[in-house]
Amino acid sequence: MSPPVKASGPRAAALAALVALTACAAGPDYYRPALSASAGLGPAADQTRPEAPRPAPEMDVSADWWSVFHSPDLDALVAEALRNNPTIAAARSALRAAREQVRAQRGAYFPSIGASLQPSRARFAPVLASPLQSGSDLYTLDTAQVTVSYAPDLFGANRRAVESLVAQEDQQRFELEAARLTLASNVVQAAIQDALLRAQIETSRAVVADQRQTLASFERQYELGQASRADLAAQQALLAQSEATLPPLEKQFRINRDLLAALVGRTPAEPVATHFDFATLTLPERLPLSLPAQIVEHRPDVRMAEAQLRAASAQIGVAAAARWPNLDLTAAAGSAALSVAPAFGGANSFWSLAATLTQPVFDGGVLRHRERAARAIYDQAAAQYQGAVVGAFQNTADVLHALATDAEAERAAQASEIASRRSLEIARRQLGLGDISRLALLTAEQNEAQAKSALLQARANRYDDVVALFQALGGGWWNRQPTSAAAKTEAGEGA
């Protein structure tokens, strides 16, 4: 048994230097920018009113946050949309493509091995001496060869490239989460709009029917000489105004129904059969409230901006490493013979070993300016990330401000509707007694119609702002269990 071979001092030092070089990477290491100590939601986080849902900082956001409305029909519709909407399918495909790009780049860590077989048929001119022992001028040469090449990642260029692609994969993952959150929010808001428009159409039709009865009464009084032509014309004008509100509402209703169909991946020829009304939608009594660090951690738009920042940071390393030496190692071995099956060994075999070390010497400043451009792109991404964080806090605070006043606004609208309805009842009795003019009755009718519409809109605003809060807090994607193969793929399992 031969003794182990010991590396000489210079060889050991060179090997140690090579290992040290491959262990480092050019460019800055990425760290998430820290929040300032004063970052937060300000007074919005402390606004509580008896009528508003109580914010609960200890309450986390559920992955199926729309279930807080306690509507099985809504739950089923959102599930169908998440399953069939083509935007979600496209986002999933983009995520798979980004993940494969990462795996492809990681392959550069390993040697590349290739095999080739080159058969050739050649003929020499008879006037020239034949290179063959047989003296023949026509022969077949078959060459088989195996080639191994490897480029050590001396300064971490490949490592930074992988880091950049991983960040781009994260960006695609959070684009998928943003698409899911936006889709679910749009479905819920379209359901709320469906309930609102149905109620508004029903209310408008009731107002029109009531005003038609009043007009019929005016027409009888006019025939009897108890009402003037001006009173009759005023009632006709009010009825026409009320009737004019119906076509725009019906138009919005049909458009919203088409939107519901599109959100669940259907065409208008395949309408959604589910109908919504406020009686089947329940407002939650408690709502979650995330801490500032959790908002940054959970909002898909902020995480997308952070992924762009991380990718830009890695690209600085890629650009910096390009200015340093690059080493390529290649080895080849094969056989050439005058037969179909080359024989390895002896005079037929050949091999080669080569190492190529290249160092940019002069390139007109190309590499230097590319590195500077990468740093400028990083600064741009850092500013965009800061803007995304500021926008996230602003958006969340705005929603909390709205939630704090929504219940009070609905209560005021309800009081106004009750008062206007009573006023109309009194006005009708007073008109029968001759205490007021018919113009006063028309004003009371108009006020009641406006009060009913305002109450419905205030009620819809409360539901919409609850949806906006869950959207502002990130949608609860971090609590979703990967129970299906598609969900496991989105979560990165099996990579």
C-alpha positions as CSV (number, residue, x, y, z in Angstrom):
1,M,0.0,0.0,0.0
2,S,1.5,3.3,-1.0
3,P,1.7,6.1,1.5
4,P,-0.8,9.0,1.2
5,V,0.3,11.8,-1.0
6,K,0.9,15.1,0.9
7,A,0.5,18.4,-0.8
8,S,3.6,20.5,-0.9
9,G,3.6,23.9,0.8
10,P,3.0,26.0,-2.3
11,R,0.3,23.6,-3.5
12,A,-1.4,23.6,-0.2
13,A,-1.4,27.3,0.0
14,A,-2.8,27.6,-3.5
15,L,-5.6,25.1,-2.7
16,A,-6.4,27.0,0.5
17,A,-6.5,30.2,-1.4
18,L,-8.9,28.7,-4.0
19,V,-11.2,27.4,-1.3
20,A,-11.2,30.8,0.4
21,L,-12.0,32.5,-2.9
22,T,-14.9,30.2,-3.6
23,A,-16.3,30.7,-0.1
24,C,-16.7,34.5,-0.6
25,A,-18.9,36.4,-3.0
26,A,-18.4,39.8,-4.5
27,G,-20.9,42.6,-3.7
28,P,-22.9,43.4,-0.6
29,D,-24.8,40.9,1.5
30,Y,-28.5,41.7,1.6
31,Y,-30.2,42.8,4.8
32,R,-33.8,43.9,5.0
33,P,-34.0,47.7,5.6
34,A,-34.9,48.3,9.2
35,L,-38.1,50.2,10.1
36,S,-37.6,53.5,11.9
37,A,-38.5,53.5,15.6
38,S,-41.4,55.9,14.9
39,A,-42.9,53.9,12.0
40,G,-46.5,52.9,12.6
41,L,-50.2,53.7,12.0
42,G,-50.4,56.7,14.3
43,P,-53.7,57.6,15.9
44,A,-55.6,55.3,13.5
45,A,-54.5,52.3,15.5
46,D,-56.1,53.7,18.7
47,Q,-59.4,54.9,17.3
48,T,-62.2,52.9,18.8
49,R,-65.9,53.8,18.8
50,P,-68.8,51.9,20.4
51,E,-70.5,51.4,17.0
52,A,-67.4,50.2,15.2
53,P,-65.9,46.6,15.2
54,R,-63.3,46.3,18.0
55,P,-59.7,46.0,16.7
56,A,-57.9,43.1,18.2
57,P,-54.1,43.2,17.9
58,E,-53.9,39.6,19.2
59,M,-56.2,38.4,16.4
60,D,-54.5,37.0,13.3
61,V,-55.8,37.2,9.8
62,S,-57.3,34.0,8.6
63,A,-56.4,32.6,5.1
64,D,-60.1,32.5,4.3
65,W,-60.8,35.9,5.8
66,W,-64.0,36.4,3.7
67,S,-65.6,33.8,6.0
68,V,-66.1,36.5,8.6
69,F,-69.3,37.5,6.6
70,H,-70.8,34.1,7.4
71,S,-72.1,33.5,3.9
72,P,-71.7,30.0,2.5
73,D,-72.6,31.3,-1.0
74,L,-69.9,33.9,-0.8
75,D,-67.4,31.2,0.5
76,A,-68.2,29.0,-2.4
77,L,-68.0,31.8,-5.0
78,V,-64.5,32.9,-3.8
79,A,-63.3,29.3,-3.8
80,E,-64.5,28.9,-7.4
81,A,-62.8,32.1,-8.4
82,L,-59.5,31.0,-6.9
83,R,-59.8,27.7,-8.6
84,N,-60.8,28.8,-12.1
85,N,-59.7,32.4,-12.6
86,P,-57.1,32.6,-15.5
87,T,-55.1,35.3,-13.8
88,I,-54.3,32.9,-10.9
89,A,-53.3,30.2,-13.4
90,A,-51.0,32.6,-15.2
91,A,-49.4,33.6,-11.9
92,R,-48.8,30.0,-10.9
93,S,-47.2,29.3,-14.2
94,A,-44.9,32.4,-13.8
95,L,-43.9,31.1,-10.4
96,R,-43.1,27.6,-11.8
97,A,-41.0,29.2,-14.5
98,A,-39.1,31.4,-12.0
99,R,-38.4,28.3,-9.8
100,E,-37.0,26.4,-12.8
101,Q,-34.7,29.3,-13.6
102,V,-33.3,29.0,-10.1
103,R,-32.7,25.3,-10.5
104,A,-31.1,25.9,-13.9
105,Q,-28.6,28.5,-12.5
106,R,-27.7,26.2,-9.6
107,G,-26.6,23.7,-12.2
108,A,-23.5,25.9,-12.8
109,Y,-22.1,24.8,-9.5
110,F,-21.4,21.4,-10.9
111,P,-19.1,20.2,-13.7
112,S,-20.5,19.8,-17.2
113,I,-20.0,16.5,-18.9
114,G,-20.5,15.9,-22.6
115,A,-20.0,13.0,-24.9
116,S,-19.6,13.1,-28.7
117,L,-19.2,10.6,-31.6
118,Q,-18.0,11.9,-34.9
119,P,-17.9,9.5,-37.8
120,S,-16.4,10.8,-41.0
121,R,-15.7,9.5,-44.6
122,A,-12.8,11.0,-46.5
123,R,-10.9,10.4,-49.7
124,F,-7.3,11.6,-50.5
125,A,-6.2,12.6,-53.9
126,P,-4.5,9.6,-55.6
127,V,-1.4,11.8,-56.5
128,L,-0.8,12.4,-52.8
129,A,0.8,9.9,-50.4
130,S,-1.8,8.0,-48.4
131,P,-1.7,8.5,-44.6
132,L,-2.8,4.9,-44.1
133,Q,-0.6,1.8,-44.0
134,S,-2.8,0.1,-46.5
135,G,-2.1,2.9,-49.0
136,S,-5.8,3.4,-49.6
137,D,-7.0,6.8,-50.5
138,L,-10.6,6.2,-49.2
139,Y,-11.2,5.6,-45.5
140,T,-13.6,6.1,-42.6
141,L,-12.6,7.7,-39.3
142,D,-14.7,7.5,-36.2
143,T,-13.8,9.6,-33.2
144,A,-15.4,9.2,-29.7
145,Q,-14.8,11.7,-27.0
146,V,-15.8,12.6,-23.5
147,T,-15.4,16.2,-22.3
148,V,-15.6,17.6,-18.8
149,S,-15.6,21.3,-18.1
150,Y,-15.9,23.2,-14.8
151,A,-15.7,26.9,-13.9
152,P,-15.1,27.4,-10.2
153,D,-17.1,30.2,-8.7
154,L,-14.0,32.1,-7.5
155,F,-15.6,35.3,-6.6
156,G,-19.2,34.2,-6.2
157,A,-20.6,35.4,-9.5
158,N,-22.8,32.3,-9.8
159,R,-23.8,32.5,-6.2
160,R,-25.0,36.1,-6.6
161,A,-26.8,35.1,-9.8
162,V,-28.6,32.3,-7.9
163,E,-29.4,34.8,-5.2
164,S,-30.9,37.2,-7.7
165,L,-33.0,34.5,-9.3
166,V,-34.2,33.3,-5.9
167,A,-35.3,36.8,-5.1
168,Q,-37.1,36.9,-8.5
169,E,-38.8,33.6,-7.6
170,D,-39.9,35.2,-4.3
171,Q,-41.2,38.2,-6.3
172,Q,-43.3,35.8,-8.4
173,R,-44.6,34.0,-5.3
174,F,-45.8,37.3,-3.8
175,E,-47.2,38.4,-7.1
176,L,-49.3,35.2,-6.9
177,E,-50.4,36.0,-3.4
178,A,-51.2,39.6,-4.5
179,A,-53.3,38.2,-7.3
180,R,-55.1,35.8,-5.0
181,L,-55.8,38.6,-2.5
182,T,-57.0,41.0,-5.2
183,L,-59.2,38.4,-6.7
184,A,-60.8,37.4,-3.4
185,S,-61.3,41.1,-2.5
186,N,-62.9,41.8,-5.9
187,V,-65.3,38.9,-5.6
188,V,-66.4,39.9,-2.1
189,Q,-66.8,43.6,-3.2
190,A,-68.7,42.5,-6.3
191,A,-71.0,40.4,-4.0
192,I,-71.5,43.5,-1.8
193,Q,-72.2,45.6,-4.8
194,D,-74.7,43.0,-6.0
195,A,-76.5,43.3,-2.7
196,L,-76.4,47.1,-2.8
197,L,-77.7,47.4,-6.4
198,R,-80.5,44.9,-5.7
199,A,-81.6,46.9,-2.7
200,Q,-81.3,50.2,-4.6
201,I,-83.3,48.9,-7.5
202,E,-86.0,47.5,-5.2
203,T,-86.1,50.8,-3.3
204,S,-86.3,52.8,-6.4
205,R,-89.1,50.7,-7.8
206,A,-91.0,51.1,-4.5
207,V,-90.5,54.9,-4.7
208,V,-91.7,54.9,-8.3
209,A,-94.8,52.9,-7.4
210,D,-95.6,55.2,-4.5
211,Q,-95.1,58.3,-6.6
212,R,-97.3,56.8,-9.3
213,Q,-100.1,56.4,-6.8
214,T,-99.5,60.0,-5.7
215,L,-99.7,61.2,-9.3
216,A,-102.9,59.3,-9.9
217,S,-104.3,61.0,-6.8
218,F,-103.2,64.4,-8.2
219,E,-104.8,63.6,-11.6
220,R,-108.1,62.9,-9.9
221,Q,-107.9,66.1,-7.9
222,Y,-107.0,68.1,-11.0
223,E,-110.0,66.7,-12.8
224,L,-112.1,67.8,-9.8
225,G,-110.5,71.2,-9.8
226,Q,-108.8,70.6,-6.4
227,A,-105.2,70.7,-7.8
228,S,-103.6,73.0,-10.2
229,R,-101.8,72.2,-13.4
230,A,-98.5,73.3,-11.8
231,D,-99.0,70.8,-9.0
232,L,-99.7,68.0,-11.5
233,A,-96.7,68.9,-13.6
234,A,-94.4,69.0,-10.5
235,Q,-95.5,65.5,-9.5
236,Q,-95.0,64.3,-13.1
237,A,-91.5,65.7,-13.1
238,L,-90.7,64.1,-9.8
239,L,-92.0,60.7,-11.0
240,A,-89.9,61.1,-14.2
241,Q,-86.8,61.9,-12.1
242,S,-87.4,58.8,-10.0
243,E,-88.0,56.6,-13.1
244,A,-84.7,58.0,-14.6
245,T,-82.7,56.5,-11.7
246,L,-83.7,52.9,-12.6
247,P,-81.9,52.4,-16.0
248,P,-78.5,53.4,-14.6
249,L,-79.0,51.1,-11.6
250,E,-80.0,48.2,-13.8
251,K,-77.1,48.9,-16.1
252,Q,-74.7,48.8,-13.2
253,F,-76.4,45.7,-11.9
254,R,-75.9,43.8,-15.2
255,I,-72.3,44.9,-15.5
256,N,-71.6,43.8,-12.0
257,R,-73.2,40.4,-12.7
258,D,-70.9,40.1,-15.7
259,L,-68.0,41.0,-13.5
260,L,-68.9,38.2,-11.1
261,A,-69.0,35.7,-13.9
262,A,-65.6,36.9,-15.2
263,L,-64.0,36.7,-11.8
264,V,-64.9,33.0,-11.4
265,G,-63.6,32.3,-14.9
266,R,-66.9,32.3,-16.8
267,T,-68.2,34.2,-19.8
268,P,-71.5,36.3,-19.6
269,A,-73.2,33.4,-21.3
270,E,-72.5,31.3,-18.1
271,P,-73.9,33.6,-15.4
272,V,-73.5,33.1,-11.7
273,A,-76.7,31.9,-10.2
274,T,-75.9,33.1,-6.7
275,H,-77.7,36.3,-5.5
276,F,-76.6,38.4,-2.5
277,D,-78.4,40.7,-0.1
278,F,-77.4,42.4,3.1
279,A,-79.6,40.0,5.1
280,T,-77.2,37.1,4.3
281,L,-74.0,39.0,5.0
282,T,-72.9,39.5,8.6
283,L,-70.5,42.2,9.8
284,P,-67.8,40.9,12.2
285,E,-67.8,42.2,15.8
286,R,-64.0,42.0,16.0
287,L,-61.3,42.7,13.4
288,P,-57.6,42.0,13.4
289,L,-55.0,44.7,13.7
290,S,-51.4,43.9,12.8
291,L,-48.3,45.5,14.2
292,P,-46.0,47.6,11.9
293,A,-43.4,44.9,11.5
294,Q,-46.2,42.4,10.6
295,I,-47.6,44.7,8.0
296,V,-44.1,44.8,6.3
297,E,-43.8,41.0,6.7
298,H,-47.3,40.1,5.4
299,R,-48.2,42.6,2.7
300,P,-47.6,41.1,-0.8
301,D,-46.8,44.4,-2.4
302,V,-44.1,45.2,0.2
303,R,-42.6,41.7,-0.1
304,M,-42.5,42.1,-3.9
305,A,-40.7,45.4,-3.5
306,E,-38.3,43.7,-1.1
307,A,-37.7,40.9,-3.5
308,Q,-36.8,43.4,-6.2
309,L,-34.4,45.1,-3.8
310,R,-32.7,41.8,-2.9
311,A,-32.4,40.9,-6.6
312,A,-30.8,44.3,-7.3
313,S,-28.4,43.8,-4.4
314,A,-27.3,40.4,-5.9
315,Q,-26.8,41.9,-9.3
316,I,-24.2,44.3,-7.8
317,G,-22.2,41.2,-6.9
318,V,-22.6,39.7,-10.4
319,A,-21.3,42.9,-12.0
320,A,-18.5,43.2,-9.5
321,A,-17.4,39.6,-10.0
322,A,-17.2,40.1,-13.7
323,R,-14.2,42.4,-13.1
324,W,-12.2,39.7,-11.4
325,P,-10.3,36.7,-12.9
326,N,-12.3,33.8,-14.2
327,L,-11.0,30.2,-14.2
328,D,-12.1,27.5,-16.6
329,L,-11.0,23.8,-16.3
330,T,-11.5,21.4,-19.1
331,A,-10.5,17.8,-19.7
332,A,-11.1,15.5,-22.7
333,A,-10.5,11.9,-23.4
334,G,-11.4,9.8,-26.4
335,S,-10.4,7.4,-29.2
336,A,-10.1,7.6,-32.9
337,A,-10.1,4.5,-35.1
338,L,-10.7,3.4,-38.7
339,S,-13.8,1.4,-37.6
340,V,-17.4,2.0,-36.6
341,A,-16.6,1.1,-32.9
342,P,-13.6,3.0,-31.7
343,A,-11.3,1.0,-29.4
344,F,-10.1,2.8,-26.3
345,G,-6.5,2.3,-25.3
346,G,-3.2,2.1,-27.0
347,A,-2.4,4.2,-30.1
348,N,-6.1,5.0,-30.7
349,S,-6.6,7.0,-27.4
350,F,-6.0,10.7,-26.8
351,W,-6.6,13.0,-23.8
352,S,-6.1,16.6,-22.8
353,L,-6.2,18.8,-19.7
354,A,-6.4,22.5,-19.8
355,A,-6.9,25.4,-17.4
356,T,-7.7,28.9,-18.6
357,L,-7.4,31.9,-16.4
358,T,-8.7,35.2,-17.8
359,Q,-8.6,38.6,-16.4
360,P,-10.2,41.7,-18.0
361,V,-7.4,44.2,-18.7
362,F,-9.0,46.9,-20.8
363,D,-12.6,47.1,-21.9
364,G,-13.2,50.8,-22.2
365,G,-14.8,51.0,-18.8
366,V,-17.7,48.7,-19.7
367,L,-17.5,46.5,-16.6
368,R,-16.9,49.4,-14.3
369,H,-19.9,51.3,-15.6
370,R,-22.1,48.1,-15.5
371,E,-21.3,47.8,-11.8
372,R,-22.1,51.4,-11.2
373,A,-25.4,50.9,-13.1
374,A,-26.2,47.9,-10.9
375,R,-25.6,50.1,-7.8
376,A,-27.9,52.8,-9.2
377,I,-30.6,50.2,-9.8
378,Y,-30.2,49.0,-6.2
379,D,-30.7,52.6,-5.0
380,Q,-33.8,52.9,-7.2
381,A,-35.2,49.6,-5.7
382,A,-34.4,50.8,-2.2
383,A,-36.4,54.0,-2.8
384,Q,-39.3,52.0,-4.3
385,Y,-39.2,49.6,-1.3
386,Q,-39.4,52.6,1.1
387,G,-42.3,54.0,-0.9
388,A,-44.1,50.6,-0.7
389,V,-43.7,50.6,3.1
390,V,-45.0,54.1,3.4
391,G,-47.9,53.4,1.1
392,A,-48.7,50.2,3.1
393,F,-48.9,52.2,6.4
394,Q,-50.9,55.0,4.8
395,N,-53.4,52.5,3.2
396,T,-53.9,50.6,6.5
397,A,-54.3,53.9,8.5
398,D,-56.9,55.2,5.9
399,V,-58.9,52.0,6.3
400,L,-58.8,52.2,10.1
401,H,-60.0,55.8,9.9
402,A,-62.9,54.8,7.6
403,L,-63.9,51.8,9.9
404,A,-63.9,54.1,12.9
405,T,-66.6,56.4,11.3
406,D,-68.5,53.9,9.2
407,A,-70.8,52.7,11.9
408,E,-71.6,56.3,13.0
409,A,-72.2,57.2,9.3
410,E,-74.7,54.3,9.0
411,R,-76.4,55.2,12.2
412,A,-76.8,58.9,11.1
413,A,-78.1,57.7,7.7
414,Q,-80.6,55.4,9.4
415,A,-81.8,58.2,11.6
416,S,-82.1,60.4,8.5
417,E,-84.1,57.7,6.7
418,I,-86.5,57.2,9.6
419,A,-87.0,61.0,10.0
420,S,-87.6,61.5,6.3
421,R,-90.1,58.6,6.2
422,R,-92.0,60.1,9.2
423,S,-91.9,63.5,7.6
424,L,-93.4,62.1,4.4
425,E,-96.2,60.4,6.4
426,I,-96.9,63.7,8.2
427,A,-96.8,65.7,5.0
428,R,-99.4,63.4,3.4
429,R,-101.8,63.8,6.4
430,Q,-101.2,67.6,6.4
431,L,-101.9,67.8,2.6
432,G,-105.2,65.9,3.2
433,L,-106.1,68.5,5.8
434,G,-105.0,71.4,3.6
435,D,-102.2,72.5,6.0
436,I,-99.4,72.4,3.5
437,S,-98.9,72.8,-0.3
438,R,-98.4,70.0,-2.7
439,L,-94.9,71.3,-3.3
440,A,-94.0,70.6,0.3
441,L,-95.2,67.0,-0.2
442,L,-93.0,66.6,-3.3
443,T,-90.0,67.8,-1.3
444,A,-90.8,65.3,1.4
445,E,-91.0,62.5,-1.1
446,Q,-87.7,63.5,-2.7
447,N,-86.0,63.7,0.7
448,E,-87.2,60.2,1.6
449,A,-85.9,58.7,-1.6
450,Q,-82.5,60.3,-1.1
451,A,-82.4,59.2,2.5
452,K,-83.1,55.5,1.6
453,S,-80.3,55.6,-1.1
454,A,-77.9,57.1,1.4
455,L,-78.6,54.5,4.0
456,L,-78.0,51.7,1.6
457,Q,-74.7,53.2,0.5
458,A,-73.6,53.7,4.1
459,R,-74.3,50.1,4.8
460,A,-72.4,48.9,1.8
461,N,-69.4,51.2,2.8
462,R,-69.1,49.3,6.1
463,Y,-68.8,46.0,4.3
464,D,-66.4,47.4,1.7
465,D,-64.1,48.8,4.4
466,V,-64.0,45.5,6.2
467,V,-62.8,43.9,2.9
468,A,-60.3,46.8,2.5
469,L,-58.9,46.1,6.0
470,F,-58.2,42.5,5.3
471,Q,-56.6,43.5,2.0
472,A,-54.5,46.1,3.8
473,L,-53.2,43.5,6.3
474,G,-52.1,41.1,3.6
475,G,-55.0,38.6,3.4
476,G,-53.7,35.9,5.7
477,W,-51.7,33.9,3.1
478,W,-49.2,32.9,5.7
479,N,-51.9,30.9,7.5
480,R,-53.0,28.9,4.4
481,Q,-52.4,25.2,4.7
482,P,-50.8,23.6,1.6
483,T,-53.4,20.8,1.3
484,S,-53.4,20.4,-2.4
485,A,-50.7,19.7,-5.0
486,A,-51.1,23.3,-6.4
487,A,-50.8,24.8,-3.0
488,K,-47.7,22.8,-2.2
489,T,-46.2,24.0,-5.4
490,E,-46.9,27.6,-4.5
491,A,-45.4,27.1,-1.1
492,G,-42.1,25.8,-2.7
493,E,-42.4,22.2,-1.4
494,G,-40.7,19.5,-3.4
495,A,-38.3,22.0,-5.0
